[in-house]
Amino acid sequence: MAQYSNPARAVADASAQMPAATPSFSDLRCLIVGAASGIGHATAELLSTKVGRVIGADLPTSQWPAARTPYSQLPIDVSEPQSVEEAVEQAISLAGGLDVLINTAGILGKVQPSVEETLEEFDRLLRVNLVGAFALSKAVLPGMAANGFGRLIHFSSTAGKEGVAGMTGYSASKAGITGLVKALAREYATTGVTVNAIAPGKIDTPLVSGHPPTPQDLERIPMHRLGTAEEAAALIEYIISPNASYTTGFVYDLSGGRATY
């Protein structure tokens, strides 16, 4: 770390690392991946009334619910690199650039003993949950860094912190998100781009509808309830706001107090 005898020099050098032009919150151009349902849909609904442009993306087979405020909808399969590149290019073309990437896409996989989980099932979880996040990051980071501003949010999970018996591939993929976010955050720390993650516990969304909480599950949550997609969207709004501009490489907890680190 540089040592300064002249405080003005320290301030000048620090200022040189700040983004040249930070867009106002109301002008942000946001790509939300996984926007057809759950947290992604709630986030698109919230931000479409507050930012400059929202573009949603989800699987070509997705059934999009009616939106209170219309926004562009694109097909994407995050497990296919070409699909990711095409969707990002379309989003940039539609919005004239991108300031924010919010990636909520993910799959749970089966609950089964690890020795019964096939390599194909394990690989599928990694490709969607982790490799997809990396592909999206690679597609948007160069442009954001060149513009001197960007916000990336990926989704980890309490499973990535604690591990879940019977969900080895899912737990591994979500633990990988933590490493991905922390590495990218350090690499891009001086560019005006922040890279963070959210680690939800049980959230009331279609993703967990096939695994309804048991009384024991709720007992493990200090708040004794599931979180909501709207609560997740509100946290996302904060992370991309100017109020969180000095936070990068962080994994925000969204577990009702279940995870304490």
C-alpha positions in Angstrom: 0.0 0.0 0.0 1.3 3.4 -0.9 2.4 5.7 1.9 1.6 9.4 1.6 3.3 12.3 3.4 0.9 14.7 1.6 -2.8 14.1 2.4 -3.8 16.0 -0.8 -1.9 13.5 -2.9 -3.7 10.6 -1.2 -7.0 12.3 -1.9 -6.1 12.9 -5.6 -4.9 9.4 -6.1 -8.1 8.0 -4.5 -10.2 10.2 -6.7 -8.5 8.9 -9.8 -9.9 5.4 -8.9 -13.5 6.6 -8.7 -15.8 6.0 -11.7 -15.7 8.9 -14.2 -19.5 9.1 -14.6 -21.9 7.4 -12.2 -25.4 7.2 -13.7 -28.3 8.2 -11.5 -30.4 5.4 -10.1 -33.4 6.5 -12.2 -31.3 6.1 -15.3 -29.9 2.6 -14.7 -30.2 0.0 -17.4 -30.8 -3.4 -15.8 -30.7 -7.0 -17.2 -32.5 -9.4 -14.9 -31.9 -13.1 -15.7 -34.5 -15.5 -14.4 -37.2 -12.8 -14.6 -40.2 -14.9 -15.5 -40.8 -16.1 -11.9 -39.9 -15.9 -8.3 -37.3 -13.4 -7.2 -36.4 -12.4 -10.7 -40.0 -11.5 -11.5 -40.5 -9.6 -8.2 -37.3 -7.6 -8.9 -38.4 -6.7 -12.4 -41.7 -5.6 -11.1 -40.1 -3.4 -8.5 -37.3 -1.9 -10.6 -39.4 -1.3 -13.7 -41.0 1.7 -11.9 -37.8 3.1 -10.5 -34.9 2.7 -13.0 -34.4 3.8 -16.6 -34.8 0.4 -18.3 -35.5 -3.1 -17.3 -34.9 -6.1 -19.6 -36.0 -9.5 -18.4 -34.5 -12.8 -19.7 -35.5 -16.4 -19.0 -35.7 -19.7 -20.8 -37.4 -19.7 -24.2 -40.1 -22.1 -22.7 -40.9 -19.7 -19.8 -44.5 -18.6 -19.2 -44.2 -14.9 -18.4 -46.8 -13.5 -16.0 -48.5 -10.2 -16.7 -46.3 -7.3 -15.7 -47.7 -4.2 -14.0 -45.2 -2.1 -16.0 -44.2 -3.7 -19.3 -40.6 -4.4 -19.9 -38.6 -6.2 -22.6 -38.4 -10.0 -22.4 -35.6 -12.0 -24.0 -34.9 -15.8 -24.3 -31.8 -17.1 -22.6 -30.4 -20.5 -21.5 -27.5 -19.7 -19.1 -26.1 -23.2 -19.6 -25.4 -22.4 -23.2 -22.6 -19.8 -23.7 -23.9 -18.7 -27.1 -27.3 -18.1 -25.7 -25.8 -15.9 -23.0 -23.8 -13.9 -25.5 -26.8 -13.4 -27.7 -29.1 -12.3 -24.9 -26.5 -9.8 -23.5 -25.9 -8.4 -27.0 -29.7 -8.0 -27.5 -30.1 -6.3 -24.1 -27.2 -3.9 -24.8 -28.8 -3.1 -28.2 -32.2 -2.5 -26.7 -31.0 -0.3 -23.8 -28.0 1.3 -25.4 -25.7 -0.3 -22.8 -26.0 -2.1 -19.4 -25.3 -0.9 -15.9 -26.7 -3.7 -13.8 -26.8 -7.5 -14.1 -29.0 -9.4 -11.7 -28.8 -13.1 -12.1 -31.4 -15.1 -10.3 -31.4 -18.1 -12.6 -30.9 -21.5 -10.9 -32.0 -25.0 -10.4 -32.2 -27.2 -7.3 -31.9 -30.7 -8.7 -33.0 -33.9 -6.9 -32.7 -34.6 -3.2 -30.8 -37.8 -3.1 -27.7 -39.5 -1.5 -24.5 -38.2 -3.0 -23.5 -41.7 -4.2 -26.7 -41.8 -6.3 -26.2 -38.4 -7.9 -24.9 -39.0 -11.4 -22.1 -37.1 -12.9 -24.5 -35.8 -15.5 -26.8 -34.4 -12.8 -23.9 -32.9 -10.9 -22.6 -31.3 -14.1 -26.0 -29.9 -15.0 -26.2 -28.1 -11.6 -22.8 -26.6 -12.1 -23.5 -25.5 -15.6 -26.7 -23.7 -14.8 -25.9 -22.3 -11.3 -22.1 -21.6 -11.5 -20.9 -21.8 -15.1 -23.9 -19.8 -16.2 -23.1 -17.0 -13.7 -19.5 -16.9 -14.9 -20.6 -16.7 -18.6 -22.9 -13.8 -17.7 -20.2 -12.0 -15.8 -17.7 -12.4 -18.7 -20.3 -11.0 -21.1 -21.1 -7.8 -19.2 -17.9 -7.0 -17.3 -15.8 -5.5 -20.1 -18.4 -3.0 -21.1 -19.2 -2.0 -17.5 -15.5 -1.6 -16.7 -15.0 0.5 -19.8 -17.9 2.7 -18.8 -16.5 3.1 -15.2 -19.7 1.8 -13.6 -21.5 -1.6 -13.1 -23.4 -3.6 -10.6 -23.4 -7.4 -10.6 -25.5 -9.6 -8.3 -25.5 -13.4 -8.3 -27.4 -15.8 -6.1 -25.6 -18.1 -3.7 -27.6 -19.9 -0.9 -27.4 -21.0 2.7 -26.7 -24.4 1.1 -23.5 -22.9 -0.3 -22.5 -21.8 3.3 -23.6 -24.9 5.3 -24.0 -27.7 2.8 -27.3 -29.7 2.6 -27.3 -33.5 2.9 -28.7 -35.0 -0.2 -28.0 -31.9 -2.3 -24.3 -32.2 -3.0 -24.3 -30.8 -6.5 -26.5 -27.8 -5.6 -24.5 -27.0 -2.4 -21.2 -27.2 -4.4 -22.6 -24.9 -7.1 -23.7 -22.3 -4.7 -20.5 -22.4 -2.7 -18.8 -21.7 -6.0 -20.8 -18.6 -6.5 -19.2 -17.2 -3.3 -15.7 -17.8 -4.7 -16.7 -16.4 -8.1 -18.1 -13.2 -6.6 -15.1 -12.6 -4.3 -12.5 -13.1 -7.0 -14.3 -10.9 -9.6 -14.9 -8.2 -6.9 -11.2 -8.0 -6.2 -10.2 -8.0 -9.9 -12.6 -5.1 -10.7 -12.5 -3.2 -7.5 -10.9 -0.1 -9.0 -13.1 0.1 -12.1 -16.4 1.4 -10.6 -17.9 -2.1 -10.9 -19.2 -3.9 -7.7 -19.8 -7.7 -7.6 -21.9 -9.1 -4.8 -24.1 -12.1 -4.0 -27.2 -12.9 -2.0 -27.5 -16.1 0.0 -31.2 -16.8 0.6 -32.5 -19.5 2.9 -36.1 -20.7 2.3 -37.9 -18.2 0.1 -41.5 -18.7 -1.0 -40.9 -19.0 -4.7 -41.7 -21.6 -7.4 -38.1 -22.9 -7.1 -38.8 -24.3 -3.7 -42.4 -25.2 -4.2 -41.4 -28.9 -4.8 -39.7 -28.9 -1.4 -42.3 -27.4 1.0 -40.9 -26.6 4.4 -41.5 -29.0 7.3 -42.1 -27.8 10.8 -38.5 -28.7 11.5 -37.4 -26.5 8.7 -39.3 -23.5 10.1 -37.9 -24.2 13.6 -34.4 -23.7 12.2 -35.3 -20.3 11.0 -35.3 -17.8 14.0 -38.1 -15.8 12.3 -40.1 -19.0 11.9 -41.3 -18.2 8.4 -40.3 -18.2 4.8 -38.9 -15.2 3.1 -40.7 -13.5 0.3 -39.6 -12.7 -3.3 -40.5 -9.1 -2.6 -38.1 -9.0 0.4 -35.3 -10.3 -1.9 -36.2 -7.6 -4.5 -36.0 -4.9 -1.9 -32.5 -6.1 -0.9 -31.4 -6.1 -4.6 -32.7 -2.5 -4.9 -30.4 -1.5 -2.0 -27.4 -3.3 -3.4 -27.6 -1.5 -6.8 -28.3 1.8 -5.2 -25.7 4.5 -4.4 -26.0 3.6 -0.7 -24.1 0.4 -1.3 -21.4 1.8 -3.6 -18.5 0.9 -1.2 -19.5 -2.7 -0.8 -18.1 -5.4 -3.2 -17.3 -9.1 -2.8 -19.9 -9.5 -0.1 -22.5 -12.2 0.3 -25.6 -10.7 1.8 -27.6 -13.0 4.1 -31.3 -13.5 3.4 -32.2 -16.3 5.7 -34.4 -14.9 8.5 -31.5 -15.3 10.9 -30.6 -18.9 10.1 -27.2 -18.2 8.8 -25.0 -16.1 11.1 -21.9 -15.6 9.0 
